Amino acid sequence: MARLIVVSNRVALPDQKAPSGGLAVGVLAALKGAEGGIWFGWSGKTHETPPLEPVVMEHEGIQFMTVDLPTTSFNAYYDGFCNSSLWPLHHYFPGAFRYDATEYDAYLAINHHYASGLIEIVKNDDLVCPIRYLNKDFSHQTLSGFLRIADVAVVTPVRDGMNLVAKEFVAAQDPESPGVLVLSSLAGAAQELSGGALLVNPYDKVAVAQALNQALAMPLEERRNRHALMLAALHKNSIARWHETFIAALKHTSPLHRGR
């Protein structure tokens, strides 16, 4: 049976702090499937001549495989091309984008290093799938506590995926006296949470300020009603459903996009 292999720059290793990000929690849930799963990525260390063979750690049926990265290419790869070229480009900040051919060469070299290590463990029918995981300073329990005591959450990116922190805020709230979510209409989560969140244009500072004022002054009954609608959406579209539909979609892709 096909194994799911997640490849990312950082890996949420089991001997580290509990992952607080919604994406990391979702990935771990997906990897616990009956077929078994592998999370492959960077160890967090650099070396002058790093070996290709990954260090393997197993926990709750998941294999965590990490490799060191070459010191000579790392800064140009990560601080250079990843943060100065890819991040601005994919987050719709063209003004912050810059390109340097040397940094791009380092990016290619690091990816070749990853691929060389990965090719040793991939089987023909494996499902492999490109995620960027960022370590957080707070444990999931601590972050949930911060979210629960918040009266208002303001999540107003101009473009940034699903913004799972918005969903985490809803899940952490006390249904008897919940807080209010002010959410960018450009966030991925806006479609699911539109029934209860106060949607705003993140470019309109006046609209954001007005929504914040509305949230702080909102009566209890309205807060409860809005929270109930959002919580129902979360129960319907759970992490389990997300990873099940995602993996199902992967399994139905063309063979050219699967395995090696």
N, C-alpha and C positions, 0 to 999 in steps of 0.2 A: 504494500500500500504506500501511496505517496506521503512523504514527510513534508511538513511546512518548514521552510528555512527563511528566517528573517535576517536581512543583512543591513546593518546600520553602522554609523560612525561610532556611537557609544552603545554600550550594552548595560542593561540593568542587572548587574550580577547579584546573586542571592546573598552574598556575604557583605553587601553594602546596605545602606539605608533603604527602607522600603520605598519603592517608586511612588512619587506623589502625582505625576502627570497622568492624565486620563489615557493618553496614547500608550504609555508603557503598560498600564493596567490591562488595556485591551489586547495588546500584543501578547502579554503573558497568558491571558485567558485563551487566546487562539492557539498558542503553542502547547497547551495541555490536552489537546485532542488525542483521540485514540491512536492515531497514526504516529504520534511522537513528534517533537519539534526541536529545532535548533535555532539559537540566536547567535549569529556570527558577527563579530565586529572588532573594534579596537580595544586593546587592554587598558588604555590610559597611559601607556609607557612608550618611550622611544628608545631606539638602540642603533648603534652605528651599522651593524649588520644583523638585523632581526631575522630569526628563523621563520620559515613559511609554515611549519607545523604549528597548529594552534594549541593553546593550553585549554584543556577540557574540564569543565565542572558540571556536575549533574545535580539537579534539585527538582523534586516533585515531577519527575518524568520529562523534564526539559534539559537539553544539553546546551550549555553556554560555552561557546568556543571563541577565544580571543587571540589576536596576534599583536605583537609590538609593531610599531611603524618606524621607518628609517628616519633618523634624526636629521639628515642632510636635506630632506624634502619637506619635513613636517610644517615648519613655520610658513613657507611659501604656499603650501597646500591649504592649511587650515585658516591661519590669520589672513593669508593672502587671497587665493582664489575663492575659497568657500565663503568667507565673510565679506569680501570686498567686491566679488563679482556675482556669485550665485545667489547669495541672500538678497541683495538689493533687487536683482533681476526678477526673482520669483516672488518678491513681496511688493512689487509695483512701486519701487523707489528708484526710478532711472537716474535721478539726480545724484544718488550716492554710488551709482555703479562706476567701476573702473576696470580696465582690463590690462593685464601684464602678461606677456608671452612666457616669461620665466615661471610665473606662478601657475599658469595653465599647464606647463610641462610638469611641474611638481604634482599637480592634481592628477595628471595622467599616470605619473609614476606611482603614486599612492594607490590609485585604483587598480593598476596592474599588480601591485603587491597584494591587495585584497583578493583579486581574482585568482592569482596563483595559489594562494592558500585555500580559497574556497573550492577550487576545482578538484582538490584532493579528497573532499568529503561529499561532493554532490553525486547523487545517483541519477540515472536516466529519468525516472518518473517523479523526482522531487519537485516541489513547488517552491520557487525562490522569489522573494519580493522584498528597493531602494528607499528605508525609513531613517530619519535623523533624530536621535534621542539625545536630549539635553539633561544633564544631571541637575537636580534641585537641592536647595539647602535644607528644606523642611521635610520631615517624614509625612506620610499620608495622613496619619492621625493628627499631627500638629496642624497641618494645612486645613484639614476638615474642621478643626476647632475654630480657626480663624474665620472660615467661611460661615460657620453656624452663628457666630455672634455678630456678624455684619448686618447692619440694617439695610444697606444698599450695596450692590455690586455693579460697578461701571466697567463694562467690557466693550471697548470701542475701537477695535482695530480697523484700519482701512482695507485690509485684506489679509486673512490669516487662518485658512483652514476651517476646522469645525469649532475652534475655541472651546475645548472641553471644560475649561475652568468655569464657563457659564453653566454648564450642566452640573458640575460638581457643586456649585453654589446652590442650585435648586435642590439637589439631593441632600445637602447638609442642613437645610433649613428646618426649623420647628414648624410643622403644619399649623399649630395653634396660633403662632405669631410669627409668620414668615417675613423675610426681607423682600426687597423688590430688586428685580434685575433690569438694569439699563443696558441695552445691547445694540451694537452696531447692526444696521440692516445689511451690511456687507459681510458679516460673519457667517460662516457656514451654519452655525447653530440657529441662526435667525429663522430659518424656514420651519424648524421643528418647534421653536419656542415662541413663535409670533403671537400665539393666543394669550400668553401671560406676560411676556416681557414688554418693556417700553422700548420700542425700536426707534433708533435715531440715525441721522446722517452724521457720520463721524467727522465730516468736514465742516459741519455747521455748529460752531461753538455755542451759539445762542440756543439752538435746539437741544444740545446736550445739557446745558445749564438748566433749561426749562424742565427737561425730563428728570434731572436730579432733584429739582425743587418739588416736582410732582411726586416723585418716589418718597421723599422724606415726609411729605404731608399726606400720603395716601391713607385712607381709613382702613381699619383692621379687616372689615368684611371684604373689601375689594382686594386687599393683599392676599387673603385666604383664597378667594376665587381665582385670582391670577396664578397663585402658586399651585393650586390643585390642577389647573389645566396643563401647566408645564410638567408637573410630576407625572401626570398620566402619559404625557408624551415620552418621558424617560422610561417608564415601565414598558411601554410599547416597543421602543427602540433601544433595547438594552445592549450592553457590551456583547452578550452572548449572541444576540441576533445580528449585531454588526459583524462579528468575526465569521459567523456562519454564512452570511450572504457574501462576504468578501471572498472567503475561500471557495464558495460555490462558483463565484464569477471567475476566479482563477482557474478552476478545473475545467471551465468551458471555453477557455481561450484557445487560440490556435497553438498547435504543438511547437511552432516556431518561437513562441514566447514562454515556453515552459522548460523546466530542467536546465540543461547547460546552455 
